[in-house]
Amino acid sequence: MVDNPIAPMTDDEAWEALRSHEFGRLAFHLLDEVHIVPINYAVDGSHRIIFRTAEGSKLLGVEMNSDVAFEIDQYDDETAFSVIARGRATTLEGSAAYIADNLPLRPWVPTEKYNVVAIAVSEISGRRFRLEKPWTSIHTT
């Protein structure tokens, strides 16, 4: 019998994967369309995903419809994993926004991002995959 190449992560493992990374993808609604964008982020002590953003479609989207999804993944030649979190996004105002100053949340591009958004996660899931890539072992002579 062959072991299952797909294994679910526990919630704790999924949170640890989120904490140990800083780049993911945010999916949000804007009017009647679904958008997905890359963002850098950090996880706070309340299990919220925190990111900064400038004025624009991300901010407008989460303010119009707070229902969002967030995903990270990673792979190498033998293994992969994916974590998906769903929840509600809220723009943090005033002193609440200062939480971002105490997190390892660094901009990847030199743009001004004054708006701090927190995703209160209501559902998280993760899976690990054992990969088999037979095409990588094909040798031509």
TAHU-V132269 format. One record per backbone hydrogen bond with DSSP energy under -0.5 kcal/mol. CO is the residue of the C=O (numbers start at 1). NH is the residue of the N-H. E is the energy in kcal/mol with one decimal. If there is no record, write none. Layout:
# TAHU-V132269
co=(CO CO)
nh=(NH NH)
e=(E E)
This chain:
# TAHU-V132269
co=(5 7 10 11 12 13 14 15 16 18 22 24 25 25 26 27 28 30 33 35 37 39 42 44 47 48 48 49 50 51 53 56 57 58 59 60 61 66 66 68 69 70 71 72 74 78 79 80 81 82 83 84 85 86 86 87 88 90 90 92 93 94 95 96 97 98 98 99 100 103 104 109 115 116 117 118 118 119 119 120 123 125 126 127 128 129 129 132 133 134 135)
nh=(130 128 14 15 16 17 18 19 20 21 41 39 27 71 37 69 35 33 30 28 26 24 50 47 121 44 50 119 42 117 115 60 61 62 63 64 65 68 89 87 27 85 25 83 81 131 76 129 74 127 72 125 70 122 123 68 120 92 118 116 96 97 98 99 100 101 102 102 103 105 106 111 53 92 51 90 120 49 121 88 86 84 9 82 7 80 131 134 136 137 138)
e=(-3.0 -3.2 -2.3 -2.6 -2.3 -2.2 -2.1 -2.8 -1.9 -1.1 -1.5 -2.5 -0.5 -2.2 -2.4 -2.1 -3.4 -1.7 -2.7 -2.3 -3.1 -2.7 -3.4 -1.4 -0.8 -2.3 -0.6 -2.8 -1.9 -3.2 -1.8 -2.6 -2.9 -2.5 -1.9 -2.1 -2.3 -0.6 -2.4 -2.0 -3.3 -3.0 -2.5 -2.4 -2.3 -3.0 -2.5 -3.1 -1.9 -2.4 -2.1 -2.3 -2.8 -2.7 -1.8 -2.5 -2.8 -0.5 -2.8 -0.6 -1.4 -1.3 -1.2 -1.2 -1.5 -1.4 -0.6 -1.4 -1.1 -2.5 -0.8 -2.4 -2.5 -3.1 -2.4 -2.4 -0.7 -1.8 -0.9 -1.7 -2.9 -3.0 -3.1 -2.1 -2.7 -1.9 -0.7 -0.6 -1.9 -1.3 -0.6)
